Amino acid sequence: MRRALIETLVGLAERDRRVALLTGDLGFTVVEPFAERFPDRFVNVGVAEQNLVGLATGMADAGLVPYTYSLASFTALRPYEFIRNGPVLHQLPVRLIGVGGGFDYGVQGPTHHGLEDLGVLRLLPGLTVVAPADTAQLVTAVEATAGLPGPVYLRVAKADPPPVPGLDGRFRVGRAEVLPAPGGPPDVVLIATGTAAGAAVAAADLLRADGVSVSVVVAASIAPAPVDDLIEALADAPLAVTVEAHHATGGLGSLVAEVIADHGLGCRLVRQGVRLDPGGRVGSQAWFETEAGLTAEAVAAAARAHLGAGRG
């Protein structure tokens, strides 16, 4: 996703002289196309994420549209107060790029895992929070949010995930995308955000092979939340399973729980997110996702277990 992001930002900068890119000493071998094309609109602030957001806030207040580039964990957590009191409080068009959500940086250890970004950032009113499912949806999301007057957070995967079948790059701010599915009313609705959507789609295929009716909803827009779309998707469903490379609390699962509670929906909810204890463990992204139950097989098994419980 990173190279597609930079290519898209180069296109935005060619159309809009206000667009700038700031990095926290990260992204080299990726950001060069922007830095070389627009050297007067590229700034490396060093390993100083508070300053990264502070400088971007000042640039936005002066009329620019700055995009900051750092890892998801560093973007969301280290400068949190600067985000709150800067672009959010003043509703300035700062675009925060958080690279490597979930376990993308698995071998770098827990300091580099982006497991809280969606939860803490969706608390901030007026901050648009987006976690695209694949590269095509990322490009659409960058274009769709480019003209927003307020701040935006974009969670960008380190690598290029496989395209999500049926999504075709669709993205709308404050909306969810329902993937085409055969059959009638679903026995279970799988709701995913970010690159975990791939596991949700694969899990749906496994469940359909068992004769289960499944629909899949891709909720890339975490804030504003796609409330109306979730209500419509869950209104007649007995079971929903949220899938996210994020702590099970705070992110998509909590968002869907709020929608169910706030609107009196009779839908049972299973939150398939990260429940691992912190502990300095190191491993590959695939190993962590297997441990956390974020594979297609684990998602399908969770759905089967709760469908069985509900039917019993």
SERO-4910 file (N, C-alpha, C, O; in steps of 0.05 Angstrom, whole numbers):
BEGIN
 pado doro    nc1    nc2    nc3   cac1   cac2   cac3    cc1    cc2    cc3    oc1    oc2    oc3
  Met    A     16    -24      0      0      0      0     17     26      0      8     46    -10
  Arg    A     42     24     11     57     48     15     64     62    -11     62     87    -13
  Arg    A     72     46    -30     80     58    -56     56     70    -70     58     92    -82
  Ala    A     33     57    -68      9     68    -80      1     94    -66     -9    112    -79
  Leu    A      5     94    -40     -1    119    -25     16    142    -35      5    164    -41
  Ile    A     42    138    -37     60    160    -46     53    168    -75     53    192    -81
  Glu    A     48    149    -92     40    155   -120     15    173   -120     13    192   -135
  Thr    A     -4    166   -103    -29    182   -101    -23    210    -90    -35    229   -100
  Leu    A     -6    211    -71      1    238    -60     16    255    -80     12    279    -81
  Val    A     32    243    -97     46    258   -118     24    270   -137     26    293   -145
  Gly    A      4    253   -143    -17    263   -161    -32    286   -148    -39    306   -161
  Leu    A    -38    284   -122    -52    305   -108    -35    331   -107    -46    352   -111
  Ala    A     -9    327   -102      8    351   -101     12    365   -128     16    389   -129
  Glu    A     10    350   -149     11    362   -176    -14    379   -181    -12    399   -196
  Arg    A    -36    371   -170    -61    386   -174    -65    408   -153    -79    428   -159
  Asp    A    -52    405   -130    -57    423   -108    -31    431    -95    -18    414    -82
  Arg    A    -22    456    -99      4    464    -88      4    466    -58     25    471    -47
  Arg    A    -18    462    -45    -19    463    -16    -10    437     -3     -4    436     21
  Val    A    -10    415    -19     -4    389     -8     26    386     -2     43    392    -19
  Ala    A     32    377     23     60    373     32     62    346     46     42    335     54
  Leu    A     86    336     48     91    310     61    113    313     82    134    324     76
  Leu    A    107    304    106    126    305    128    130    277    138    111    261    141
  Thr    A    155    270    144    161    243    155    175    245    182    190    264    187
  Gly    A    171    226    198    185    224    224    209    205    221    213    187    236
  Asp    A    226    211    200    250    196    195    244    167    187    258    148    194
  Leu    A    221    163    173    213    137    164    204    138    135    199    159    124
  Gly    A    202    115    123    191    113     96    211    115     73    204    118     50
  Phe    A    237    115     81    257    118     59    258     92     43    255     70     53
  Thr    A    262     95     17    258     76     -5    229     76    -14    221     62    -33
  Val    A    211     92      0    183     94     -8    176    123    -15    162    128    -34
  Val    A    185    142      2    176    170     -1    191    186    -22    184    208    -28
  Glu    A    213    174    -33    230    189    -51    215    202    -75    221    224    -83
  Pro    A    196    187    -88    183    200   -111    170    227   -104    170    245   -120
  Phe    A    159    230    -79    148    256    -71    171    275    -65    170    298    -74
  Ala    A    191    266    -49    212    284    -40    228    295    -64    236    319    -64
  Glu    A    232    279    -84    248    288   -108    231    306   -126    242    324   -138
  Arg    A    205    301   -128    188    317   -145    181    343   -132    178    363   -146
  Phe    A    178    343   -105    170    368    -91    188    373    -67    179    371    -44
  Pro    A    214    378    -72    232    381    -49    225    404    -30    232    403     -7
  Asp    A    212    425    -40    204    447    -23    179    441     -8    170    458      9
  Arg    A    167    418    -12    142    410      3    146    384     17    127    370     24
  Phe    A    172    377     23    178    352     37    196    359     61    216    373     58
  Val    A    189    349     85    204    355    109    208    330    125    189    315    130
  Asn    A    233    324    133    239    303    152    244    316    179    264    329    183
  Val    A    226    312    198    229    325    224    246    308    243    252    317    265
  Gly    A    254    284    235    269    267    253    251    250    270    226    250    266
  Val    A    263    235    288    247    218    306    234    235    328    244    236    350
  Ala    A    213    248    321    200    267    339    171    271    331    164    291    319
  Glu    A    154    251    337    127    251    327    111    275    338     93    284    324
  Gln    A    116    283    363    102    307    373    107    331    355     89    346    347
  Asn    A    133    335    348    140    357    330    129    353    302    121    373    289
  Leu    A    127    328    294    115    322    267     87    333    266     79    346    247
  Val    A     71    327    286     43    336    287     42    366    292     25    380    281
  Gly    A     59    376    310     59    405    316     65    421    291     52    442    286
  Leu    A     86    413    276     93    428    252     71    426    231     64    446    218
  Ala    A     59    402    228     37    399    209     13    416    216      0    428    199
  Thr    A      8    418    242    -14    436    251     -9    465    243    -27    478    233
  Gly    A     15    474    248     22    502    240     20    506    210     10    526    201
  Met    A     29    486    195     28    488    165     -1    489    156     -8    504    138
  Ala    A    -18    472    168    -47    472    161    -60    499    168    -76    509    153
  Asp    A    -52    510    191    -63    536    199    -54    558    180    -68    578    178
  Ala    A    -32    554    167    -22    573    147    -33    569    119    -26    583    101
  Gly    A    -50    549    116    -64    545     91    -55    521     75    -65    516     53
  Leu    A    -35    505     85    -26    481     71    -43    457     79    -59    458     97
  Val    A    -38    435     64    -52    409     70    -29    389     74    -22    375     56
  Pro    A    -19    387     99      4    369    104     -5    340    110    -24    336    125
  Tyr    A     10    321     99      7    292    105     31    284    122     54    288    113
  Thr    A     26    273    146     49    263    162     51    233    158     32    219    154
  Tyr    A     76    223    159     82    195    153     98    183    176    121    191    180
  Ser    A     86    163    190    101    149    210     87    122    214     66    116    202
  Leu    A     98    105    232     84     80    238     58     85    253     55    105    266
  Ala    A     39     66    251     13     70    263     15     74    293      2     91    305
  Ser    A     32     57    306     34     60    336     46     86    344     37     98    363
  Phe    A     66     96    329     78    121    336     60    145    329     59    165    343
  Thr    A     45    143    307     27    164    299      4    168    319     -3    191    325
  Ala    A     -7    146    328    -31    148    344    -25    154    374    -40    168    387
  Leu    A     -3    143    384      1    143    413     21    165    422     14    180    441
  Arg    A     44    167    410     64    186    421     55    215    420     58    229    439
  Pro    A     43    224    398     35    252    397      5    256    402     -7    275    392
  Tyr    A     -7    238    418    -36    239    421    -47    266    430    -66    276    419
  Glu    A    -34    278    450    -43    304    459    -40    325    438    -57    344    435
  Phe    A    -19    323    422    -14    343    400    -36    340    379    -45    360    368
  Ile    A    -45    315    374    -67    311    355    -93    324    366   -107    338    352
  Arg    A    -98    318    391   -123    327    404   -124    358    405   -144    370    397
  Asn    A   -102    370    414   -102    399    418    -95    415    393    -97    439    392
  Gly    A    -86    400    372    -77    414    348    -99    412    326   -118    427    327
  Pro    A    -95    393    307   -114    392    285   -143    385    292   -162    394    279
  Val    A   -146    370    314   -174    362    321   -188    386    334   -210    393    326
  Leu    A   -176    398    354   -188    421    368   -194    444    349   -214    458    352
  His    A   -176    448    330   -179    471    312   -190    463    285   -192    479    267
  Gln    A   -196    437    282   -208    427    257   -192    436    232   -202    450    214
  Leu    A   -166    428    232   -148    435    211   -143    411    193   -144    388    203
  Pro    A   -138    415    167   -135    392    148   -108    379    150    -93    378    130
  Val    A   -101    368    173    -77    352    176    -84    323    169   -104    313    179
  Arg    A    -68    310    153    -73    282    145    -52    265    159    -28    267    152
  Leu    A    -60    248    177    -41    231    193    -40    203    180    -60    189    179
  Ile    A    -17    196    170    -13    170    157      0    151    178     22    156    187
  Gly    A    -14    130    185     -4    110    204      2     84    188    -16     70    180
  Val    A     27     78    184     35     54    169     38     30    187     49     32    209
  Gly    A     28      7    177     33    -18    192     14    -22    215     24    -26    237
  Gly    A    -12    -21    211    -30    -28    232    -29    -58    239    -18    -74    223
  Gly    A    -40    -65    262    -40    -93    270    -12   -103    274      5    -91    287
  Phe    A     -6   -127    263     19   -140    266     37   -138    242     55   -154    237
  Asp    A     33   -117    226     49   -114    201     79   -114    208     95   -125    192
  Tyr    A     87   -102    230    115   -101    238    119   -122    260    131   -116    281
  Gly    A    110   -147    255    112   -167    275    139   -172    287    142   -174    311
  Val    A    159   -174    270    186   -181    280    199   -158    295    219   -162    309
  Gln    A    189   -134    293    200   -111    307    190   -111    337    201    -95    353
  Gly    A    171   -127    343    163   -129    371    139   -111    378    130    -96    361
  Pro    A    129   -113    402    104   -100    410    105    -69    408     84    -57    406
  Thr    A    128    -57    410    129    -27    408    120    -18    380    111      4    377
  His    A    123    -36    360    116    -29    333     89    -40    324     81    -36    301
  His    A     75    -54    341     49    -65    334     27    -43    337     25    -30    357
  Gly    A     11    -40    316    -10    -19    316    -37    -31    324    -53    -37    307
  Leu    A    -41    -34    350    -64    -48    360    -84    -30    375   -105    -39    384
  Glu    A    -77     -4    377    -95     14    392   -103     38    375   -120     54    384
  Asp    A    -92     41    351    -96     66    336   -125     73    330   -134     95    334
  Leu    A   -140     53    321   -168     58    314   -184     65    339   -202     83    338
  Gly    A   -179     52    361   -194     56    386   -189     84    397   -208     98    404
  Val    A   -164     92    400   -159    118    413   -166    141    394   -174    162    403
  Leu    A   -162    137    368   -167    160    350   -196    164    344   -205    187    339
  Arg    A   -212    143    345   -241    147    340   -255    161    362   -278    170    360
  Leu    A   -241    164    386   -252    179    408   -252    209    402   -268    224    414
  Leu    A   -235    218    384   -231    247    380   -252    257    361   -253    249    338
  Pro    A   -270    275    370   -291    285    353   -280    301    329   -262    317    332
  Gly    A   -292    296    306   -283    311    282   -259    300    268   -251    310    247
  Leu    A   -248    278    278   -225    265    265   -236    242    248   -247    223    259
  Thr    A   -232    243    222   -240    221    205   -219    199    206   -196    204    203
  Val    A   -228    174    212   -210    152    216   -217    130    196   -240    121    194
  Val    A   -197    123    180   -201    105    157   -181     82    157   -157     87    161
  Ala    A   -190     58    154   -172     34    152   -179     19    126   -197      1    128
  Pro    A   -167     25    104   -174     12     79   -167    -18     79   -149    -27     93
  Ala    A   -183    -33     64   -180    -62     63   -158    -72     43   -145    -92     48
  Asp    A   -155    -57     22   -135    -65      2   -125    -39    -12   -133    -17     -6
  Thr    A   -106    -43    -30    -93    -20    -42   -112     -3    -59   -111     21    -58
  Ala    A   -130    -16    -74   -149     -1    -90   -167     16    -72   -173     39    -79
  Gln    A   -175      6    -50   -192     21    -32   -176     44    -18   -187     65    -13
  Leu    A   -151     39    -13   -134     60     -2   -133     84    -21   -136    107    -13
  Val    A   -128     79    -47   -126    101    -66   -152    116    -67   -152    141    -68
  Thr    A   -175    102    -67   -201    116    -67   -204    132    -42   -215    155    -43
  Ala    A   -196    121    -19   -199    135      6   -182    160      8   -191    181     18
  Val    A   -158    159     -3   -140    183     -3   -153    205    -19   -154    228    -11
  Glu    A   -163    197    -43   -176    217    -60   -202    228    -47   -208    252    -49
  Ala    A   -217    210    -34   -243    218    -22   -240    236      2   -257    252      7
  Thr    A   -217    234     16   -213    250     40   -196    274     35   -192    291     52
  Ala    A   -185    277     10   -166    298      4   -178    326      9   -164    345     17
  Gly    A   -204    329      3   -216    355      5   -231    361     31   -244    382     34
  Leu    A   -230    342     50   -244    347     75   -232    371     90   -207    374     91
  Pro    A   -248    387    103   -237    410    117   -223    404    143   -207    419    152
  Gly    A   -230    381    155   -219    373    181   -197    353    178   -189    346    156
  Pro    A   -187    343    201   -164    324    201   -173    295    194   -197    288    197
  Val    A   -154    280    185   -159    252    176   -136    234    185   -113    242    185
  Tyr    A   -144    210    194   -124    189    199   -128    167    180   -151    157    176
  Leu    A   -107    158    167   -108    136    148    -89    114    157    -65    118    159
  Arg    A   -100     90    162    -83     66    169    -75     53    143    -92     44    128
  Val    A    -49     51    138    -38     41    113    -22     16    119     -4     16    136
  Ala    A    -27     -6    105    -12    -31    109     16    -28     98     21    -13     79
  Lys    A     34    -42    111     62    -41    103     65    -53     75     80    -43     58
  Ala    A     52    -76     70     54    -90     45     28    -86     29     10    -73     38
  Asp    A     27    -98      5      3    -98    -11    -13   -123     -6     -5   -144    -14
  Pro    A    -36   -121      8    -52   -145     12    -66   -153    -13    -69   -137    -31
  Pro    A    -74   -178    -15    -89   -186    -39   -115   -170    -41   -127   -163    -21
  Pro    A   -123   -163    -66   -148   -148    -69   -172   -164    -57   -173   -188    -59
  Val    A   -190   -149    -45   -214   -161    -33   -234   -166    -55   -244   -146    -67
  Pro    A   -241   -191    -61   -260   -196    -83   -287   -182    -79   -299   -183    -57
  Gly    A   -296   -168    -99   -322   -155    -98   -322   -127    -87   -342   -113    -89
  Leu    A   -299   -118    -76   -298    -91    -65   -293    -71    -86   -304    -49    -86
  Asp    A   -275    -78   -105   -270    -61   -128   -262    -32   -120   -268    -13   -135
  Gly    A   -248    -29    -98   -238     -3    -90   -258     16    -80   -252     40    -76
  Arg    A   -283      7    -75   -304     26    -67   -298     36    -38   -291     21    -21
  Phe    A   -302     62    -34   -300     74     -8   -316    100     -7   -316    115    -26
  Arg    A   -331    103     15   -346    128     20   -342    135     49   -345    118     67
  Val    A   -337    161     55   -334    170     82   -361    166     97   -382    174     88
  Gly    A   -359    152    120   -383    148    137   -401    126    127   -423    123    137
  Arg    A   -391    110    108   -407     88     97   -391     62     98   -367     62     99
  Ala    A   -406     40     99   -393     13     97   -401      1     70   -421      9     58
  Glu    A   -384    -17     61   -389    -30     35   -398    -59     40   -383    -75     52
  Val    A   -421    -66     30   -431    -94     32   -423   -109      7   -429   -100    -16
  Leu    A   -408   -131     10   -399   -146    -13   -421   -163    -24   -438   -173     -9
  Pro    A   -422   -166    -50   -443   -183    -62   -441   -211    -51   -420   -223    -47
  Ala    A   -465   -223    -45   -466   -250    -33   -490   -265    -43   -511   -253    -47
  Pro    A   -487   -291    -48   -511   -307    -56   -528   -313    -32   -520   -310     -9
  Gly    A   -553   -322    -38   -570   -331    -17   -588   -310     -5   -588   -287    -14
  Gly    A   -604   -318     14   -624   -300     26   -613   -286     51   -589   -279     52
  Pro    A   -630   -282     71   -621   -269     95   -598   -284    108   -599   -308    109
  Pro    A   -578   -270    117   -554   -284    127   -558   -296    155   -573   -285    172
  Asp    A   -545   -319    159   -543   -331    186   -523   -316    202   -525   -314    227
  Val    A   -503   -305    189   -482   -290    203   -472   -268    184   -469   -271    160
  Val    A   -466   -245    196   -454   -222    182   -425   -219    192   -421   -215    216
  Leu    A   -406   -221    174   -378   -216    181   -372   -187    175   -375   -178    152
  Ile    A   -362   -172    194   -356   -144    191   -327   -140    196   -317   -146    218
  Ala    A   -313   -129    176   -284   -127    179   -274    -99    172   -288    -84    157
  Thr    A   -251    -92    183   -239    -67    176   -210    -72    170   -198    -91    180
  Gly    A   -198    -54    154   -170    -57    147   -165    -83    131   -183    -94    119
  Thr    A   -140    -91    131   -133   -114    115   -144   -141    126   -142   -161    113
  Ala    A   -155   -140    150   -169   -164    160   -193   -171    143   -204   -193    146
  Ala    A   -202   -154    126   -224   -160    108   -218   -185     91   -236   -200     84
  Gly    A   -193   -188     84   -186   -212     68   -192   -238     83   -202   -257     71
  Ala    A   -186   -239    109   -192   -263    125   -222   -266    127   -232   -289    127
  Ala    A   -237   -244    129   -266   -246    132   -278   -258    106   -296   -275    108
  Val    A   -269   -249     83   -279   -259     58   -273   -289     55   -290   -305     47
  Ala    A   -249   -297     62   -241   -325     61   -257   -342     81   -265   -364     75
  Ala    A   -262   -331    104   -279   -345    124   -307   -348    114   -319   -369    119
  Ala    A   -317   -328    100   -344   -330     89   -346   -354     69   -366   -368     69
  Asp    A   -325   -357     53   -325   -379     34   -325   -406     49   -339   -425     41
  Leu    A   -310   -408     71   -310   -433     86   -337   -439     98   -346   -462     99
  Leu    A   -351   -418    108   -377   -422    120   -398   -429     99   -415   -446    104
  Arg    A   -396   -417     76   -416   -423     55   -412   -452     46   -432   -466     39
  Ala    A   -388   -462     47   -384   -490     40   -398   -509     60   -404   -532     54
  Asp    A   -403   -498     84   -418   -514    104   -448   -509    102   -463   -521    118
  Gly    A   -457   -493     83   -485   -488     80   -495   -464     97   -519   -460    100
  Val    A   -477   -448    107   -484   -425    123   -487   -401    105   -471   -396     87
  Ser    A   -508   -386    108   -513   -361     93   -497   -338    106   -501   -333    130
  Val    A   -480   -325     91   -461   -305    102   -462   -280     85   -463   -281     60
  Ser    A   -461   -257     98   -455   -232     84   -430   -220     96   -425   -224    120
  Val    A   -416   -205     80   -391   -192     90   -393   -162     86   -401   -152     64
  Val    A   -387   -147    107   -388   -118    106   -360   -108    112   -347   -116    131
  Val    A   -350    -90     94   -324    -78     98   -328    -50    109   -338    -33     95
  Ala    A   -320    -46    134   -323    -20    147   -297     -6    149   -283     -7    169
  Ala    A   -289      7    127   -264     21    126   -266     48    140   -246     58    152
  Ser    A   -289     60    140   -294     86    153   -302     80    182   -325     75    188
  Ile    A   -282     82    200   -288     78    229   -300    103    241   -318    101    258
  Ala    A   -291    126    233   -303    151    241   -303    171    217   -282    175    206
  Pro    A   -326    182    210   -352    177    222   -360    148    217   -354    136    196
  Ala    A   -374    137    237   -382    109    235   -404    105    215   -422    122    212
  Pro    A   -404     82    202   -425     76    182   -450     65    196   -458     42    191
  Val    A   -462     81    213   -484     71    231   -508     61    215   -517     39    220
  Asp    A   -517     76    196   -541     68    181   -536     42    166   -553     24    165
  Asp    A   -512     39    154   -506     14    139   -504     -9    158   -513    -31    151
  Leu    A   -493     -6    182   -491    -28    201   -519    -35    211   -525    -59    214
  Ile    A   -536    -16    216   -563    -22    225   -577    -39    204   -590    -59    210
  Glu    A   -575    -31    179   -588    -46    157   -577    -74    154   -592    -93    150
  Ala    A   -550    -77    157   -538   -103    154   -545   -122    177   -546   -146    173
  Leu    A   -549   -111    201   -553   -127    224   -582   -131    233   -588   -147    250
  Ala    A   -599   -116    220   -627   -115    230   -640   -143    231   -654   -148    250
  Asp    A   -635   -160    211   -647   -186    210   -627   -209    214   -633   -232    209
  Ala    A   -604   -203    224   -583   -223    227   -582   -233    256   -582   -216    275
  Pro    A   -581   -259    261   -579   -269    288   -551   -266    300   -548   -266    325
  Leu    A   -530   -265    283   -503   -265    293   -485   -247    276   -487   -248    251
  Ala    A   -468   -232    289   -448   -216    275   -421   -222    287   -418   -226    311
  Val    A   -400   -224    270   -373   -228    278   -356   -205    267   -354   -202    243
  Thr    A   -344   -190    285   -325   -169    275   -297   -180    274   -289   -196    290
  Val    A   -283   -171    254   -256   -181    249   -237   -157    245   -241   -141    227
  Glu    A   -217   -156    262   -199   -133    260   -171   -139    272   -169   -154    292
  Ala    A   -150   -129    260   -123   -131    270   -119   -108    290   -105    -88    284
  His    A   -131   -111    313   -133    -89    333   -141   -102    359   -153   -124    358
  His    A   -136    -90    381   -147   -101    406   -177   -105    404   -191    -89    390
  Ala    A   -187   -126    416   -216   -132    414   -233   -109    426   -256   -107    419
  Thr    A   -221    -94    444   -236    -71    455   -227    -45    441   -204    -42    434
  Gly    A   -246    -27    438   -240      0    429   -243      5    399   -250     27    391
  Gly    A   -239    -16    383   -239    -12    354   -266    -19    341   -287    -10    351
  Leu    A   -265    -34    319   -289    -40    305   -309    -56    322   -333    -50    321
  Gly    A   -299    -75    337   -318    -92    353   -333    -75    373   -357    -79    376
  Ser    A   -320    -56    386   -334    -38    404   -353    -20    389   -375    -14    399
  Leu    A   -345    -11    366   -363      6    350   -389     -8    343   -411      3    347
  Val    A   -386    -33    334   -410    -48    327   -427    -54    352   -452    -54    350
  Ala    A   -414    -60    374   -429    -64    399   -445    -40    407   -468    -42    416
  Glu    A   -434    -16    403   -448      9    409   -472     12    390   -494     20    399
  Val    A   -469      5    365   -492      8    346   -514    -12    354   -538     -4    354
  Ile    A   -507    -36    361   -527    -56    369   -542    -46    394   -566    -48    396
  Ala    A   -527    -37    414   -539    -28    439   -555     -2    435   -578     -1    445
  Asp    A   -544     17    421   -558     43    418   -584     40    403   -602     56    407
  His    A   -586     20    385   -609     18    368   -626     -7    374   -644    -13    358
  Gly    A   -620    -19    396   -637    -41    405   -639    -65    386   -660    -78    384
  Leu    A   -617    -71    373   -617    -93    354   -614   -119    369   -600   -121    389
  Gly    A   -628   -140    359   -627   -166    372   -606   -184    360   -611   -208    355
  Cys    A   -583   -174    355   -562   -189    342   -540   -196    362   -529   -179    376
  Arg    A   -533   -221    363   -511   -230    380   -484   -222    367   -482   -223    342
  Leu    A   -465   -213    383   -440   -203    372   -416   -219    383   -414   -224    407
  Val    A   -398   -227    365   -373   -239    372   -351   -221    361   -351   -214    338
  Arg    A   -333   -213    379   -311   -195    370   -285   -211    367   -273   -220    386
  Gln    A   -278   -215    342   -253   -230    335   -231   -209    332   -225   -200    310
  Gly    A   -218   -203    354   -196   -184    354   -173   -195    371   -173   -218    379
  Val    A   -154   -178    377   -130   -187    391   -135   -186    421   -143   -166    432
  Arg    A   -130   -209    433   -133   -212    462   -108   -222    475   -108   -232    498
  Leu    A    -86   -221    461    -60   -231    471    -50   -212    493    -53   -188    491
  Asp    A    -37   -224    513    -24   -208    533      2   -196    521     15   -208    505
  Pro    A      8   -171    530     34   -160    522     56   -177    535     52   -187    557
  Gly    A     79   -179    522     99   -195    535    125   -196    520    142   -214    524
  Gly    A    129   -177    502    155   -176    488    160   -198    469    183   -203    461
  Arg    A    139   -212    460    143   -234    442    149   -223    414    140   -202    406
  Val    A    165   -238    399    172   -230    371    166   -253    353    172   -276    359
  Gly    A    155   -246    330    148   -267    310    139   -253    285    138   -229    283
  Ser    A    133   -269    265    124   -258    239     95   -248    242     81   -255    261
  Gln    A     87   -232    222     59   -223    221     40   -247    221     20   -247    235
  Ala    A     47   -266    204     29   -290    201     27   -305    228      6   -315    235
  Trp    A     49   -307    242     49   -322    267     31   -307    288     15   -320    302
  Phe    A     35   -281    290     18   -266    309    -11   -268    302    -28   -271    319
  Glu    A    -18   -266    276    -46   -267    268    -58   -294    273    -82   -296    280
  Thr    A    -42   -315    270    -52   -342    278    -56   -344    308    -77   -354    316
  Glu    A    -38   -333    323    -41   -334    352    -65   -318    362    -78   -325    381
  Ala    A    -71   -296    347    -93   -279    355   -120   -288    344   -141   -276    350
  Gly    A   -121   -309    328   -146   -319    317   -156   -302    294   -180   -299    290
  Leu    A   -138   -290    278   -146   -273    256   -143   -286    229   -144   -273    208
  Thr    A   -140   -312    229   -140   -327    203   -169   -333    195   -187   -332    211
  Ala    A   -172   -340    169   -199   -347    159   -210   -371    174   -234   -371    181
  Glu    A   -193   -390    179   -202   -414    193   -212   -408    222   -232   -418    230
  Ala    A   -198   -390    236   -205   -383    263   -231   -366    263   -248   -370    281
  Val    A   -234   -349    244   -259   -333    242   -283   -351    236   -304   -348    249
  Ala    A   -279   -369    217   -301   -388    211   -308   -405    235   -331   -410    240
  Ala    A   -288   -414    249   -293   -431    273   -308   -416    294   -326   -427    307
  Ala    A   -301   -390    298   -315   -374    318   -344   -371    310   -362   -372    327
  Ala    A   -349   -366    285   -377   -364    275   -392   -390    279   -415   -390    289
  Arg    A   -380   -412    272   -393   -438    274   -400   -443    304   -422   -453    310
  Ala    A   -381   -438    322   -386   -443    350   -410   -428    361   -426   -438    376
  His    A   -412   -403    353   -434   -386    363   -460   -391    348   -482   -387    360
  Leu    A   -459   -399    323   -483   -407    309   -495   -431    322   -519   -434    326
  Gly    A   -477   -450    329   -486   -475    343   -498   -469    369   -519   -480    377
  Ala    A   -486   -450    384   -496   -443    411   -524   -430    408   -542   -435    424
  Gly    A   -526   -413    387   -552   -399    384   -574   -418    376   -597   -414    384
  Arg    A   -567   -439    360   -587   -457    350   -595   -477    372   -617   -488    372
  Gly    A   -576   -481    390   -582   -500    411   -603   -489    431   -611   -503    450
***
